[in-house]
């Protein structure tokens, strides 16, 4: 437990800044976004590699689902140590690599990006600091424009990067519906700030562990949510697919065990209903973020205008809950005792 400063946390303030941060990217980078998507489409890569760690890696996995669902191109995460420690020869001619980083300074991420570019990959850096080494060594740069993020827990930078990656997929595919919805995200995110998820607060406050469950593009968002509970509230939380949770992890679920299920109305909507029912049958305390009339256990959501974007809107509401959970457990969400804002690894 740490001493908490009086007044709103920086995390809470930055959560409220998310809609404006996302809007700022589209106000400043429309031409750059379209040009980058055009270059990616002209390359016609047979595979895309992603390079990221932590929250940024969750954003990269969100991109993976969108690219594989909408474009049909396989996307694989490559471990940065392949280049930074093992110095492996890479064969990436005709491929693309997308690096995602808030700081753009971690030596292992920079090392892999440089090695991939030298191996013939078209390199796109999605980064907040345009003067960082990652931005300087890329073929194309998509800046967050999120501004300073004081809290160690990434919130506005995560959602900015995920929105940028969704917009990249929309432009690359020529998907007018997704492109329109992603540009309308700031309004949906603004409404999501008012969504009250506090019903889950006392359960998470008193818990020793929790599961966050999702499928498809909601799964990396569940991973990001679980990470935030670890970082800010010192609450052990794990993310699982609504399918995989039944292949072992359900054994740990006892009566009262908290589960938050992210259930957007996409192709996995019905399958997630089955997972929720089976988890409820164990006696777990299940909270479901889904569309529908208010009822106990249903967390209110704001539709984004596209089911593949709905997990991002859900996450903003979750961030507000996570900040409250941290405060209620006596922790400063801005200053986790063992974490730094910029983590540099080799």
Secondary structure by P-SEA (a helix, b strand, c coil): cccccccccaaaaaaaaaaaaaaaaaaccaaaaaaaaaaaaaacccbbbbbbcaaaaaaaaaaaaaaaacccbbbbbbccccccccccccccccbbbbbbbcccccaaaaaaaaaaaaaccbbbbbcccccccccccccbbbbcccccccccccaaaaaaaaaaaaaaaaaaaccaaaaaaaaaaaaaaaaacccccccaaaaaaaccbbbbbbcccaaaaaaaaaaaaaaccccbbbbbccccccccccccccccbbbbbbbccccaaaaaaaaaaaaaaaccbbbbbccccccccbbbbbbcccccaaaaaaaaaaaaaaaaaaaaaccccccccccccccccc
